[in-house]
Amino acid sequence: MHAREFVALVAAIMAVNALGVDLMLPALPEIGHELGIASANHRQWIVTIYVLGFGLGQLVYGPLSDRLGRKPVLLVTLAGFVGACILSAAAPTFGTMLAARLLQGLMSASSRVLSVAIIRDSYSGRKMARTSSLAQMIFFLVPILAPSIGQVLMEFGPWRFIFYALGTFAALVFAWVLMRLPETLQAEYRRPISVASLTDAYRQTLANRYSLGYSLAGGLTFGAIIAYVSASQQIFTDVFRQGSHFAILFGVCAFAMGWAAFANSRLVERLGTRMISQTGLLLLILLSLIHVAINLAGLETLWTYLAIQALSMTCVGLCGPNFGAMAMEPVGHIAGTASSVQGFITSLVAVLVASVIGQAFDGTTFPFALGYLAIGLGALAIVFVVERGQLFHARMA
């Protein structure tokens, strides 16, 4: 496979998950109305339960693909994702929808674990970093474009059409993988699955303060993203009466986070993960304090919210990738299993945080301003403990 096709395929695999989260956001009001969801806040569970499944699935796919290979696990989960999309499209009740979305998340978890593993199998060193960056640059376009695509799809049919379209995209990726992607894990590198080896890997991952601490901090900042995604449709439509411009306004904040990730890839080797992420945390806290003050003074407008939310997403984009890198640093020798455990922790914390913030939505942006402040302070406290009180020190990682 040519390098360009390889990058495009990896980006497409990653996009399955991103579209699974963002594509149906414009349809949430219609889904809530048709399925009889009494509270608008309860619609957020359509997003958060997907993320919960995404976290749970990651515990399985790392060890499983180390034993069976990347391609068969990826093909089975992509097929499962297609089936879950069909179940979502046909859901007659809210409970059925939640079950189907949980299954979607469980299946899409392979996209995170296996895309990283496939790149790692195929490249090393700077070429691996370059390939990952190129794939992620393409991937970051998806959250920006997905709501717009969802709105266009709704012009051609009811909200159920979006899930059929999502399943069709996953089916095309399935066919692409089946026909073009070779197995990247060579037979001599496959490892048996044993209770003893998994238990030891889990123990090492959870016992290391950097691995556990930065996974928890990453979960808090990921929770900020999920809270925004799950409630953004309500905020722009119900608070600011901008439902017709939802896709554009959502895309502005998604672009800010993508830009931050791109900037981080350019600066991290020079400044270090700690300098960038800890600066991002302090700026997030400062922005949140300003946002709380604006809300208390009754001065919140669409433009103040949009500016502060975009800047906050920039700060989160400077934290997340670096937290992940620092969490993985001491457990690189068990990277597959460690990545699965850390991904589970991060997703579980994110679901809890996003649920608390999202369910507190009261028709204003104040719960989000207060929630982001708590996220920033909580993550900073964890970093302070992990680094034994030495912030911005010279250690490069």
C-alpha positions as CSV (number, residue, x, y, z in Angstrom):
1,M,0.0,0.0,0.0
2,H,1.3,3.5,-0.9
3,A,2.0,5.7,2.0
4,R,-0.7,8.2,1.0
5,E,-3.4,5.5,0.8
6,F,-2.2,4.1,4.2
7,V,-2.6,7.5,5.8
8,A,-6.0,8.0,4.2
9,L,-7.2,4.5,5.4
10,V,-6.0,5.1,9.0
11,A,-7.8,8.4,9.0
12,A,-10.9,6.8,7.7
13,I,-10.8,4.2,10.5
14,M,-10.4,6.9,13.1
15,A,-13.3,8.9,11.4
16,V,-15.7,6.0,12.1
17,N,-15.6,6.9,15.8
18,A,-15.7,10.7,15.3
19,L,-18.7,10.4,13.0
20,G,-20.3,8.1,15.6
21,V,-20.2,10.9,18.1
22,D,-20.9,14.0,16.1
23,L,-22.9,13.1,13.0
24,M,-26.3,12.9,14.7
25,L,-26.0,16.0,16.9
26,P,-28.4,18.1,14.6
27,A,-31.0,15.3,14.9
28,L,-31.1,15.1,18.7
29,P,-34.3,17.3,19.0
30,E,-36.1,15.1,16.5
31,I,-34.9,11.9,18.1
32,G,-36.1,13.2,21.5
33,H,-39.5,14.1,20.2
34,E,-40.1,10.9,18.3
35,L,-38.8,8.6,21.0
36,G,-40.7,10.5,23.7
37,I,-37.7,11.7,25.7
38,A,-39.3,13.8,28.4
39,S,-36.3,15.9,29.4
40,A,-34.1,17.6,26.9
41,N,-31.1,16.9,29.1
42,H,-31.8,13.2,28.8
43,R,-31.0,13.4,25.1
44,Q,-27.4,13.9,26.1
45,W,-27.2,10.2,27.1
46,I,-27.3,9.3,23.4
47,V,-23.8,10.8,23.3
48,T,-22.4,9.9,26.7
49,I,-23.5,6.2,26.6
50,Y,-21.6,5.9,23.3
51,V,-18.5,7.1,25.0
52,L,-19.0,4.7,27.9
53,G,-19.1,1.8,25.4
54,F,-16.0,3.3,23.7
55,G,-14.1,3.1,27.0
56,L,-15.2,-0.4,27.9
57,G,-14.3,-1.8,24.5
58,Q,-10.7,-0.6,24.8
59,L,-10.0,-3.0,27.6
60,V,-10.5,-5.9,25.1
61,Y,-9.1,-4.9,21.8
62,G,-5.4,-4.3,22.7
63,P,-4.7,-7.8,24.1
64,L,-7.1,-9.4,21.6
65,S,-5.3,-7.9,18.6
66,D,-1.9,-8.8,20.0
67,R,-3.0,-12.4,19.9
68,L,-5.2,-12.6,16.8
69,G,-3.8,-9.8,14.6
70,R,-5.0,-6.4,13.8
71,K,-7.0,-7.1,10.6
72,P,-9.5,-9.8,11.8
73,V,-10.4,-7.8,15.0
74,L,-10.8,-4.6,13.0
75,L,-13.1,-6.4,10.4
76,V,-15.3,-8.0,13.1
77,T,-15.8,-4.7,15.0
78,L,-16.5,-2.7,11.9
79,A,-19.1,-5.2,10.9
80,G,-20.5,-5.0,14.4
81,F,-20.6,-1.2,14.1
82,V,-22.6,-1.5,10.9
83,G,-25.1,-3.7,12.7
84,A,-25.3,-1.3,15.7
85,C,-26.1,1.5,13.2
86,I,-29.0,-0.5,11.8
87,L,-30.3,-1.1,15.3
88,S,-30.0,2.6,16.1
89,A,-31.9,3.5,12.9
90,A,-34.7,1.1,13.7
91,A,-34.9,1.9,17.5
92,P,-38.6,2.2,18.5
93,T,-37.9,3.4,22.1
94,F,-35.3,5.5,24.0
95,G,-34.1,2.3,25.8
96,T,-33.5,0.5,22.6
97,M,-31.6,3.5,21.2
98,L,-29.3,3.6,24.3
99,A,-28.6,-0.1,24.0
100,A,-27.8,0.3,20.3
101,R,-25.5,3.3,21.0
102,L,-23.7,1.4,23.8
103,L,-23.0,-1.4,21.2
104,Q,-21.8,1.2,18.7
105,G,-19.4,2.6,21.2
106,L,-18.1,-0.9,22.1
107,M,-17.5,-1.7,18.5
108,S,-15.9,1.7,17.6
109,A,-13.4,1.4,20.5
110,S,-11.3,-0.7,18.1
111,S,-10.8,2.3,15.9
112,R,-8.7,4.0,18.5
113,V,-6.7,1.0,19.7
114,L,-6.1,-0.5,16.3
115,S,-5.3,2.6,14.4
116,V,-2.4,3.3,16.8
117,A,-1.3,-0.3,16.7
118,I,-1.4,-0.5,12.9
119,I,0.8,2.6,12.6
120,R,3.2,1.3,15.2
121,D,3.5,-2.0,13.4
122,S,4.2,-0.3,10.1
123,Y,6.5,2.6,11.0
124,S,8.9,3.6,13.8
125,G,10.6,6.8,15.0
126,R,10.1,10.0,13.1
127,K,8.3,8.3,10.2
128,M,5.7,6.9,12.7
129,A,5.3,10.4,14.2
130,R,4.9,11.9,10.8
131,T,2.3,9.3,9.7
132,S,0.3,9.7,12.9
133,S,0.3,13.5,12.5
134,L,-0.9,13.3,8.9
135,A,-3.7,10.9,9.8
136,Q,-4.8,13.1,12.8
137,M,-4.8,16.2,10.6
138,I,-7.3,14.6,8.3
139,F,-9.2,13.2,11.3
140,F,-9.6,16.6,12.9
141,L,-11.6,17.8,10.0
142,V,-14.4,15.3,10.9
143,P,-15.8,17.0,14.0
144,I,-15.8,20.3,12.1
145,L,-17.8,18.9,9.2
146,A,-19.9,16.2,10.8
147,P,-22.8,18.4,12.1
148,S,-23.0,20.0,8.7
149,I,-23.1,16.6,7.0
150,G,-25.8,15.6,9.5
151,Q,-27.9,18.6,8.6
152,V,-27.6,17.9,4.9
153,L,-28.6,14.3,5.4
154,M,-31.7,15.4,7.2
155,E,-32.8,17.3,4.1
156,F,-33.1,13.9,2.4
157,G,-34.9,11.9,5.0
158,P,-35.8,11.5,8.7
159,W,-33.2,11.3,11.5
160,R,-33.0,7.6,11.1
161,F,-31.4,8.2,7.7
162,I,-28.3,9.6,9.5
163,F,-27.6,6.2,11.2
164,Y,-28.0,4.4,7.9
165,A,-25.5,6.8,6.3
166,L,-23.1,6.2,9.2
167,G,-23.5,2.4,8.7
168,T,-22.8,2.9,5.0
169,F,-19.6,4.8,5.7
170,A,-18.4,2.1,8.1
171,A,-19.3,-0.6,5.5
172,L,-17.1,1.2,3.0
173,V,-14.2,1.3,5.4
174,F,-14.8,-2.4,6.1
175,A,-14.5,-3.1,2.3
176,W,-11.4,-0.9,2.1
177,V,-9.7,-2.7,5.0
178,L,-10.7,-6.1,3.6
179,M,-9.3,-5.5,0.1
180,R,-6.3,-3.3,0.7
181,L,-4.9,-3.5,4.3
182,P,-2.4,-6.3,4.9
183,E,-2.0,-7.8,8.3
184,T,0.5,-5.5,10.0
185,L,1.3,-7.7,13.1
186,Q,3.8,-10.4,12.0
187,A,3.2,-13.9,13.4
188,E,6.4,-13.9,15.4
189,Y,5.3,-10.9,17.4
190,R,1.9,-12.3,18.4
191,R,1.5,-12.9,22.1
192,P,-0.7,-15.4,23.9
193,I,-3.4,-14.1,26.2
194,S,-3.0,-15.3,29.8
195,V,-4.6,-14.2,33.1
196,A,-1.1,-13.8,34.6
197,S,0.3,-11.6,31.9
198,L,-2.8,-9.4,31.8
199,T,-3.0,-9.1,35.6
200,D,0.7,-8.0,35.7
201,A,0.2,-5.5,32.9
202,Y,-2.9,-4.0,34.6
203,R,-1.0,-3.8,37.9
204,Q,1.9,-2.0,36.4
205,T,-0.4,0.4,34.6
206,L,-2.5,1.2,37.7
207,A,0.4,1.3,40.2
208,N,2.5,3.8,38.4
209,R,1.6,7.4,39.5
210,Y,2.4,8.9,36.1
211,S,0.3,6.3,34.2
212,L,-2.7,6.5,36.6
213,G,-2.4,10.2,37.4
214,Y,-2.2,11.5,33.8
215,S,-4.9,9.1,32.7
216,L,-7.2,10.6,35.4
217,A,-6.2,14.2,34.4
218,G,-6.8,13.3,30.7
219,G,-10.2,11.9,31.6
220,L,-11.2,15.3,33.2
221,T,-10.2,17.3,30.1
222,F,-11.8,14.7,27.8
223,G,-14.9,15.1,29.9
224,A,-14.9,18.8,29.0
225,I,-15.1,17.8,25.3
226,I,-17.9,15.3,25.8
227,A,-19.9,17.7,27.9
228,Y,-19.6,20.3,25.2
229,V,-20.5,17.8,22.4
230,S,-23.5,16.3,24.2
231,A,-25.0,19.7,25.2
232,S,-23.9,22.0,22.3
233,Q,-27.1,21.5,20.4
234,Q,-29.1,22.7,23.4
235,I,-26.8,25.6,24.1
236,F,-26.8,27.1,20.6
237,T,-30.5,26.3,20.0
238,D,-32.2,26.9,23.4
239,V,-29.9,29.5,24.9
240,F,-28.8,31.6,21.9
241,R,-31.6,30.7,19.4
242,Q,-29.1,29.9,16.7
243,G,-30.3,26.4,15.7
244,S,-30.0,27.2,12.0
245,H,-26.4,28.1,12.5
246,F,-25.5,25.2,14.8
247,A,-23.2,23.4,12.5
248,I,-21.1,26.5,11.8
249,L,-20.9,27.5,15.5
250,F,-20.0,24.0,16.6
251,G,-17.4,23.8,13.9
252,V,-15.7,27.0,15.2
253,C,-15.0,25.3,18.6
254,A,-14.0,22.0,17.0
255,F,-11.5,23.9,14.7
256,A,-10.0,25.6,17.8
257,M,-9.2,22.2,19.3
258,G,-7.9,20.8,16.1
259,W,-5.6,23.9,15.7
260,A,-4.3,23.4,19.2
261,A,-3.4,19.8,18.5
262,F,-1.6,20.8,15.3
263,A,0.3,23.6,17.2
264,N,1.2,21.1,19.9
265,S,2.7,18.7,17.3
266,R,5.0,21.6,16.2
267,L,6.0,22.9,19.6
268,V,6.2,19.8,21.9
269,E,9.7,18.8,20.9
270,R,11.0,22.2,21.7
271,L,8.9,23.1,24.8
272,G,8.1,19.7,26.3
273,T,4.8,18.1,27.2
274,R,4.8,19.4,30.8
275,M,5.3,23.1,29.9
276,I,2.6,23.0,27.2
277,S,0.0,21.0,29.2
278,Q,0.4,22.8,32.5
279,T,0.2,26.2,30.7
280,G,-3.0,25.0,29.0
281,L,-4.5,24.0,32.4
282,L,-3.7,27.4,34.0
283,L,-5.2,29.2,31.0
284,L,-8.3,27.0,31.2
285,I,-8.8,27.9,34.8
286,L,-8.3,31.6,34.0
287,L,-10.8,31.4,31.2
288,S,-13.3,29.6,33.4
289,L,-13.1,32.2,36.1
290,I,-13.8,34.9,33.5
291,H,-16.7,32.9,32.2
292,V,-18.2,32.4,35.7
293,A,-17.8,36.2,36.3
294,I,-19.6,37.0,33.0
295,N,-22.5,34.7,33.9
296,L,-22.8,36.1,37.4
297,A,-22.8,39.7,36.0
298,G,-25.5,38.7,33.4
299,L,-23.3,39.7,30.5
300,E,-23.3,36.4,28.6
301,T,-23.9,36.6,24.9
302,L,-23.4,34.3,21.9
303,W,-20.1,36.0,21.2
304,T,-18.7,35.9,24.7
305,Y,-19.7,32.2,24.9
306,L,-18.3,31.4,21.5
307,A,-15.0,33.2,22.2
308,I,-14.4,31.6,25.6
309,Q,-15.5,28.1,24.5
310,A,-13.2,28.2,21.5
311,L,-10.3,29.3,23.7
312,S,-11.2,26.7,26.3
313,M,-11.2,24.0,23.6
314,T,-7.7,25.3,22.5
315,C,-6.5,24.8,26.1
316,V,-8.0,21.3,26.2
317,G,-6.3,20.5,22.9
318,L,-3.0,21.4,24.5
319,C,-3.6,19.2,27.5
320,G,-5.1,15.9,26.1
321,P,-2.4,14.6,23.8
322,N,0.4,15.5,26.2
323,F,-1.4,13.9,29.2
324,G,-1.7,10.7,27.0
325,A,2.0,10.8,26.1
326,M,3.1,11.3,29.7
327,A,0.8,8.5,30.9
328,M,2.3,6.1,28.4
329,E,5.9,7.1,29.1
330,P,6.7,4.7,32.0
331,V,4.7,1.8,30.6
332,G,5.9,1.7,27.0
333,H,7.0,-1.9,27.4
334,I,3.4,-3.0,27.7
335,A,2.0,-0.3,25.4
336,G,-0.9,-2.3,24.0
337,T,-2.5,-3.4,27.2
338,A,-1.5,-0.1,29.0
339,S,-3.2,1.9,26.2
340,S,-6.3,-0.2,26.7
341,V,-6.4,0.4,30.4
342,Q,-5.6,4.1,30.2
343,G,-8.2,4.5,27.5
344,F,-10.8,2.9,29.7
345,I,-10.0,5.1,32.7
346,T,-10.0,8.3,30.5
347,S,-13.3,7.4,28.9
348,L,-15.0,6.4,32.2
349,V,-13.9,9.6,34.0
350,A,-15.0,11.6,30.9
351,V,-18.5,10.1,31.0
352,L,-18.9,10.8,34.7
353,V,-17.8,14.4,34.3
354,A,-19.8,15.1,31.2
355,S,-22.9,13.6,32.8
356,V,-22.7,15.8,35.9
357,I,-22.1,18.9,33.9
358,G,-24.6,18.1,31.1
359,Q,-27.5,17.1,33.5
360,A,-27.0,20.3,35.4
361,F,-27.9,22.3,32.3
362,D,-30.6,24.9,33.3
363,G,-31.1,26.9,30.2
364,T,-27.9,29.0,30.8
365,T,-24.2,28.4,30.3
366,F,-23.4,28.9,34.0
367,P,-23.2,25.1,34.8
368,F,-20.6,24.7,32.0
369,A,-18.5,27.7,33.1
370,L,-18.5,26.3,36.7
371,G,-17.9,22.7,35.4
372,Y,-14.9,23.8,33.3
373,L,-13.5,25.6,36.3
374,A,-13.8,22.4,38.4
375,I,-12.2,20.4,35.6
376,G,-9.2,22.7,35.4
377,L,-8.7,22.8,39.2
378,G,-9.2,19.1,39.5
379,A,-6.7,18.3,36.7
380,L,-4.2,20.8,38.1
381,A,-4.5,19.2,41.6
382,I,-3.8,15.7,40.1
383,V,-0.8,17.0,38.1
384,F,0.5,18.7,41.3
385,V,0.4,15.4,43.2
386,V,1.9,13.4,40.3
387,E,4.8,15.8,39.8
388,R,5.3,16.1,43.6
389,G,4.6,19.8,43.5
390,Q,7.2,20.6,40.8
391,L,5.4,22.3,38.0
392,F,7.1,23.5,34.8
393,H,10.3,21.7,35.8
394,A,12.9,20.9,33.2
395,R,12.1,17.2,32.7
396,M,11.3,16.7,29.0
397,A,8.9,13.9,27.9
